Amino acid sequence: MELPLVVGVDGSDSSLQAVDWAVDEAARHGLPLRLVYASLWERYEGGRPSFSTDRPAEEIMAEHIVASCVERARLRNPEVKVSGEVLPDDAVSALLHAGHEAWALVTGSRGRGELAGLLLGSVSLAVAARAVCPVIVVRGAERNRQGAFGRVVAGVGDATRGSGAVRFAFREAEARGCALEAVRAWRSPAHEHADHPLIADDADRVHEERASTNLTDALREAVREHPQVDVHRKPVEGPAHRVLLHASTDADLIVVGALRRHGQFGLQLGRVAHALLHHSQCPVAVIPQRA
């Protein structure tokens, strides 16, 4: 049985954008779509007498939101199998639990009722930092969300730890029929040969060549598995988070890994993923990778 693409919905504009994006993604990969609304009305309301006919406003609203999102998804693509349900839990817990049986989780960048000035909603951040499956936060301009650039970007780290993110990026590029830009940031330490510009140029060349070699090594297996994907290798000088934020401006999706250390709690996101989730100009896929 194919695992579904799970989308967290709450009726906000951001979550409606996530639904639209997820319908297209489900169609690309031939996946069923599961829309979930997390609500604690059952806990807040407590037990109701069995003879009571009054329904809590929150229960009615939750069912209405799910039903309207299901209808929206079916109108966007009638061929995608869509289901929806209300889960009696808080949003983070519900989505993290759903992630154990999901191809990926999809969220908007901000939820209903969250402050307009927030760069990223608290639910999206917590889910991206703790889920056991890939998480896509749908953000950025409409052109980026709609796939107008024909380009998936992969932030490539160490070959031994970044294989999950690389494979995900290759699958995305293949499903979309678009190019994959594999980016590896490199830095030349500021103290190296500061007083000797010519030697410094040589040092920069060494660092860039090393980054290029690491990039080739990290991509080798995925290139062999997906020979039809048009891959552009791009070693770029600069801090990784800035390099990838720049790359996001004309990308349809940017893919990065996030290290999950066994036994540790709290948010487990590196600086790069954290920066992209808050500032990327396109949707961000965060792929969990075990230490």
ROLUM-164532 format. One record per residue (C-alpha): y negated, x, z negated. Coordinates in pm, whole numbers. Layout:
<recs>
<<Y X Z>>
...
</recs>
This chain:
<recs>
<<0 0 0>>
<<-341 135 101>>
<<-575 205 -191>>
<<-899 5 -164>>
<<-1255 123 -137>>
<<-1412 -12 -459>>
<<-1780 -108 -474>>
<<-1977 -182 -788>>
<<-2210 -479 -729>>
<<-2479 -633 -950>>
<<-2705 -822 -711>>
<<-2970 -550 -686>>
<<-3107 -438 -350>>
<<-2944 -100 -410>>
<<-2600 -254 -458>>
<<-2642 -466 -142>>
<<-2710 -145 50>>
<<-2393 -3 -107>>
<<-2195 -309 11>>
<<-2321 -269 369>>
<<-2240 102 369>>
<<-1896 43 219>>
<<-1804 -224 478>>
<<-1871 27 755>>
<<-1679 297 566>>
<<-1380 69 508>>
<<-1375 -18 880>>
<<-1383 351 977>>
<<-1082 434 759>>
<<-889 105 786>>
<<-922 33 414>>
<<-938 -291 218>>
<<-1265 -347 30>>
<<-1276 -453 -336>>
<<-1610 -566 -481>>
<<-1638 -570 -860>>
<<-1902 -700 -1096>>
<<-1874 -585 -1458>>
<<-1991 -836 -1716>>
<<-1973 -848 -2094>>
<<-2060 -1216 -2120>>
<<-1717 -1294 -2267>>
<<-1774 -1055 -2555>>
<<-2134 -1161 -2608>>
<<-2061 -1534 -2595>>
<<-1756 -1514 -2818>>
<<-1490 -1782 -2815>>
<<-1592 -2124 -2687>>
<<-1426 -2447 -2796>>
<<-1160 -2547 -2546>>
<<-1330 -2884 -2499>>
<<-1666 -2726 -2412>>
<<-1780 -2786 -2054>>
<<-2086 -2562 -2074>>
<<-2050 -2231 -1895>>
<<-2259 -1930 -1994>>
<<-2538 -1851 -1749>>
<<-2412 -1492 -1723>>
<<-2067 -1610 -1615>>
<<-2213 -1834 -1346>>
<<-2447 -1560 -1224>>
<<-2166 -1302 -1211>>
<<-1946 -1530 -1002>>
<<-2237 -1611 -771>>
<<-2319 -1243 -718>>
<<-1959 -1154 -634>>
<<-1919 -1452 -400>>
<<-2243 -1376 -214>>
<<-2151 -1007 -179>>
<<-1805 -1099 -45>>
<<-1970 -1331 207>>
<<-2217 -1059 306>>
<<-1932 -813 363>>
<<-1732 -1060 573>>
<<-2032 -1141 789>>
<<-2096 -771 849>>
<<-1738 -708 964>>
<<-1487 -997 968>>
<<-1198 -755 1033>>
<<-1232 -577 697>>
<<-1015 -731 424>>
<<-1249 -812 133>>
<<-1184 -927 -223>>
<<-1415 -971 -519>>
<<-1377 -1016 -893>>
<<-1565 -1019 -1221>>
<<-1437 -771 -1479>>
<<-1500 -831 -1852>>
<<-1622 -482 -1935>>
<<-1930 -263 -1917>>
<<-2009 -131 -1570>>
<<-1923 236 -1631>>
<<-1589 165 -1799>>
<<-1492 -96 -1539>>
<<-1564 135 -1245>>
<<-1399 439 -1404>>
<<-1087 232 -1471>>
<<-1090 91 -1116>>
<<-1119 449 -986>>
<<-762 523 -1096>>
<<-641 295 -814>>
<<-914 347 -556>>
<<-952 550 -239>>
<<-1310 604 -355>>
<<-1582 435 -562>>
<<-1913 333 -406>>
<<-2233 258 -601>>
<<-2596 206 -524>>
<<-2855 448 -654>>
<<-3011 207 -906>>
<<-2888 -104 -1077>>
<<-3044 -439 -1156>>
<<-3289 -419 -1442>>
<<-3324 -40 -1440>>
<<-3668 116 -1440>>
<<-3822 146 -1095>>
<<-3920 506 -1162>>
<<-3563 622 -1218>>
<<-3439 867 -957>>
<<-3079 760 -1017>>
<<-2936 477 -1223>>
<<-2743 558 -1539>>
<<-2427 381 -1420>>
<<-2414 571 -1090>>
<<-2472 903 -1265>>
<<-2203 842 -1529>>
<<-1946 726 -1273>>
<<-2012 1019 -1036>>
<<-1980 1262 -1326>>
<<-1657 1126 -1475>>
<<-1445 949 -1211>>
<<-1103 1079 -1111>>
<<-1153 978 -746>>
<<-1432 1048 -495>>
<<-1761 870 -569>>
<<-2020 792 -304>>
<<-2372 709 -419>>
<<-2552 527 -138>>
<<-2910 647 -127>>
<<-3170 777 117>>
<<-3354 628 411>>
<<-3206 353 628>>
<<-3153 591 922>>
<<-2940 817 703>>
<<-2743 528 557>>
<<-2678 382 902>>
<<-2543 711 1041>>
<<-2820 774 1293>>
<<-2794 1154 1289>>
<<-2426 1202 1376>>
<<-2384 1476 1117>>
<<-2183 1518 797>>
<<-2282 1809 572>>
<<-2038 1983 338>>
<<-2158 2208 60>>
<<-1890 2478 52>>
<<-1827 2670 -268>>
<<-1537 2897 -359>>
<<-1234 2854 -135>>
<<-998 2806 -431>>
<<-1206 2529 -591>>
<<-1371 2353 -300>>
<<-1074 2245 -90>>
<<-1093 1880 -197>>
<<-1456 1844 -92>>
<<-1394 2030 234>>
<<-1100 1808 327>>
<<-1296 1494 243>>
<<-1584 1612 463>>
<<-1350 1685 755>>
<<-1189 1340 726>>
<<-1533 1180 727>>
<<-1648 1373 1033>>
<<-1327 1287 1215>>
<<-1347 916 1128>>
<<-1711 903 1240>>
<<-1654 1113 1552>>
<<-1945 1336 1456>>
<<-2019 1701 1386>>
<<-1955 1869 1054>>
<<-2204 2123 924>>
<<-2043 2344 661>>
<<-2313 2509 449>>
<<-2269 2802 214>>
<<-2575 2924 23>>
<<-2611 3292 -55>>
<<-2856 3493 -260>>
<<-2959 3858 -251>>
<<-3042 3958 -610>>
<<-3415 4021 -644>>
<<-3365 4355 -818>>
<<-3157 4506 -537>>
<<-3352 4782 -357>>
<<-3687 4611 -425>>
<<-3875 4933 -349>>
<<-3690 5007 -25>>
<<-3740 4729 236>>
<<-3505 4881 494>>
<<-3225 4916 242>>
<<-3302 4563 121>>
<<-3254 4433 478>>
<<-2912 4597 487>>
<<-2827 4444 150>>
<<-2927 4099 274>>
<<-2705 4147 578>>
<<-2412 4236 354>>
<<-2463 3925 139>>
<<-2494 3702 444>>
<<-2182 3847 605>>
<<-1991 3799 280>>
<<-2105 3435 266>>
<<-1996 3388 629>>
<<-1652 3536 552>>
<<-1613 3313 245>>
<<-1712 3014 454>>
<<-1451 3090 717>>
<<-1184 3137 450>>
<<-1274 2809 279>>
<<-1258 2613 606>>
<<-951 2775 762>>
<<-687 2524 649>>
<<-901 2217 714>>
<<-993 2344 1062>>
<<-623 2378 1138>>
<<-557 2021 1012>>
<<-852 1870 1204>>
<<-883 2071 1527>>
<<-1087 1800 1701>>
<<-1376 1817 1454>>
<<-1682 2003 1585>>
<<-1762 2246 1300>>
<<-2087 2437 1258>>
<<-2068 2715 999>>
<<-2403 2783 834>>
<<-2456 3053 569>>
<<-2810 3001 435>>
<<-3013 3218 199>>
<<-3149 3034 -104>>
<<-3050 2838 -416>>
<<-2762 2605 -326>>
<<-2928 2287 -449>>
<<-3243 2351 -245>>
<<-3047 2448 66>>
<<-2840 2129 52>>
<<-3134 1904 -29>>
<<-3302 2036 284>>
<<-2983 1973 484>>
<<-2970 1613 360>>
<<-3289 1514 543>>
<<-3113 1472 878>>
<<-2756 1401 764>>
<<-2553 1080 742>>
<<-2355 1199 442>>
<<-2346 1508 224>>
<<-2026 1608 44>>
<<-1999 1831 -264>>
<<-1740 1906 -527>>
<<-1774 1860 -902>>
<<-1560 2057 -1142>>
<<-1368 1856 -1402>>
<<-1255 2064 -1699>>
<<-954 1926 -1885>>
<<-1027 1812 -2240>>
<<-1404 1808 -2199>>
<<-1605 1489 -2233>>
<<-1947 1381 -2118>>
<<-2099 1429 -1774>>
<<-1919 1690 -1566>>
<<-2150 1766 -1277>>
<<-2274 2101 -1159>>
<<-2642 2166 -1092>>
<<-2598 2115 -718>>
<<-2431 1773 -742>>
<<-2680 1663 -1008>>
<<-2977 1757 -788>>
<<-2831 1583 -482>>
<<-2756 1263 -671>>
<<-3118 1244 -780>>
<<-3302 1370 -471>>
<<-3081 1361 -159>>
<<-3223 1193 151>>
<<-2877 1062 250>>
<<-2567 917 78>>
<<-2386 1167 -147>>
<<-2009 1199 -189>>
<<-1901 1374 -510>>
<<-1539 1492 -502>>
<<-1376 1573 -838>>
<<-1198 1909 -856>>
<<-982 2022 -1142>>
<<-1062 2358 -1299>>
</recs>
